[in-house]
Amino acid sequence: MAKKDPRIDAYISKSADFAKPVLKHLRRLVHQACPDVQETMKWSFPHFEYKGVLCSMAAFKQHCAFGFRKASVLTGTAAKVNANNTKAMGQFGRITNIDDLPSERQMLSLVKKAVKVTESGVKSSPRAAKAAPKPVRVPDYFMAALRRDKKALAVFESFSPSHKREYVEWVTEAKSDETRERRLAQAIEWMAEGKSRNWKYTRRKST
């Protein structure tokens, strides 16, 4: 069996009490299913490597996580679904105890499948292309105000869709006409100065 990385021993010992048995259980299963696996620490949490990254595990304040590097080409992943198994890093949701995981037999099978996928040289399925951002719908009154200030209009038109949306939503979500007009006037002023909606929170570049 491959040697264990003492950094992972330290990681487990520093984890919350609920997490320790989960991490030890996962570690044991990975080694049992793949005796040649190598341990390492990447991005401050444990990884298991076999001809590349095979899988990884992590502990957080209230849950653990476990996932395979090439999960997209694994079949039969049967993570249990329960009240605790909500969205989290990895393919098994929020793991708070060993019972949140598939059975030991299933986990061993999954690790062995991951090893075979790695040995076959199959690559992860490409991520689906992100949908194009929806165009920003600018109200007529907003555009009319922009056209009265050429600088503001030029800046607005140079903005990315997200920056445009920030200004439009800030103005249109006002609960009263008075607030809307005040925000619109402020928006025009800031844009004429070349500022984004959240310019106050943008970190200034050091000179």
N, C-alpha and C positions, 0 to 999 in steps of 0.2 A: 504493500500500500504506500502511496506517495506520502512524503513528509507533510506535516501540517504547519501552517504559517503561524508563528507565535503572535503575530499581530491580530490574527483572528481570535485567538484565545483571549487576548486582552480586550478585543471588541466585545466579545460575548460576556466577559466578566463585568464590563462596565454597563451593559445593557440592563434594562428594567427587569425585575424578577420574573414577570410574566413571559418576557421574551427569551430568557435563557434556555428553557427546555425546548422551545420552538426552534431556535437557531441550532442547538445541539442536534436535534432530531433531523433537521434538513441537512446539516453538514454530514451526519452519519450516512444518510441515504445516498447523498451524492457520491461519497467515497465508496459505498457498497456497490453502487451501480456502475461506477467508473473508477476502478482501482488506480488508473494512471492519471487521474485528475490532479492538477496543480492548484494550490491556493495562492491568492494574492489579494492585495487591497487596491482598489481603484475608486477614485472619487469618495474616499473615506468610508467605504463599506465593502464587505467581503465579496470576492468574485472567485469562481471556479473555472479554470481554464483546461481545455483539452483541444489542441490544435486551434486555438483561439478561445475567446470567451464562450463558455458553455452555459453558465447560469450565474445568478447572483442572489444575495439575500441582504436584508437590511432590517434594522430595528429602529422604531420611532418611539415617541412617548407613550402612545396608546395602542400601537399595533406593529406587526412585522410585515414584511413583503418578500416575495420570492418570484423570480421570473427567469425564463429561458431566453437566451440571446436570439435564437431563431424560432421563436414561438409561432411566427406567421406560417411556417411550413410544417409545423407539428400537427398531427391529427389526433383526435381523441382526448384533447385536454379537458379533463373533467373536474374542474375546480368546483367545490361545493358552493352552493348558494344558500346563505342564511342571513340572519339579521345583521351580522357583523361584516358580511362579505360585500361591502360597497366598494366603489371605485378607489383604487390605490395603485401604486407602482407594481408592475409585474402582472401575472395572469391569474392570481389567486385572491385578489381583493385584500381586505384588511384581515390579517391573521392575528388573532389574539390568544389562541391556544392550538394545540396539535389537532384537535377535532375540527378546526376550520379548514384543514387540508384534506385532500383525497386520501384514501387509505394508503398504508405503507406499500402495498403491492402495486397500486396505481402510480404512486410517485416513483417507485423504482422503474416501472415500465416507461414512464415519461422521460426519465433521465437517460435510460438506455436508447430510447428513440432519438433523443437529442444528440447522443453520441453518434448514432448511425447517420443522422442528417449531416453532422459535421464531417464525418469520414467520407460521405458521398460527394462532398463539395457543393451541395445545394446551397444557394444563397437565399437570404430572406426575401420574401415577396416585396416588391417595391411599394412604397406608400402611395396611397391614392392621391392624385393631384388635388391640391386645395381648390375649392370652388372660387371663381373670380369674385372679388368683393362687389357687393351690390352698389350701384351708383347712388350717390348722395342726392336726395331730393331736396332742393333748395326752394323754399316758399317764394312767391312773387315779391312780397314786401321786403324780404331779405335781399333779393337780387336788386330791387329798386334802390335800396339804401346803399348797396355796394357800388352801383353805377354812378352814384353821386360823389363818390370818392375814388378817383382813378388809382391811387396808391393802394388803397384797401382792396380794390377789385383785383389788381395785379397780384397782390400777395395771396389772396384767397385762391385765385386760379392756379397759383404755383404750388399750393398745398397738396399733400397726399390726401387720398380719400378719408383716411382716419382723422387727419387734422381738420378737414372741412366738416366732417360729421361732428366733431367735438363742439365746434362753434354753433352749428345749426341746431343740434340737440339742446345745447345750453339755452339758446334763445327760445326755441319752440316749446320747451318744457316748462316755461314760466307759467305760474298759476293765474296771473292777472295781466291785463293789457299794459298796465303801468310798469310792471316788472319786466315784461317782454320788451317794451320800448327802451327801458333803461339798459337792459342787457344788450340790445341791438346796438345802441349808441356806443356802449363800451366796447363791443366787439369790433365795430368799425374803427374806432380810435386805435385799438391794439393792433389790428391788422394793418392799418396805415403806417404803424411803426415797425411792421415786419414781425410781429409777435404771434406765437401760437396761443391757443386758448389757455394752456397750462404753463405759460412761460414762467410764471413765478416759481414753479417747482422744478424747472429744468436746471440741471447742474451747469453752472457757468464753467466754460473752459478756462483753464489757468493760462495766463499770458506769460 
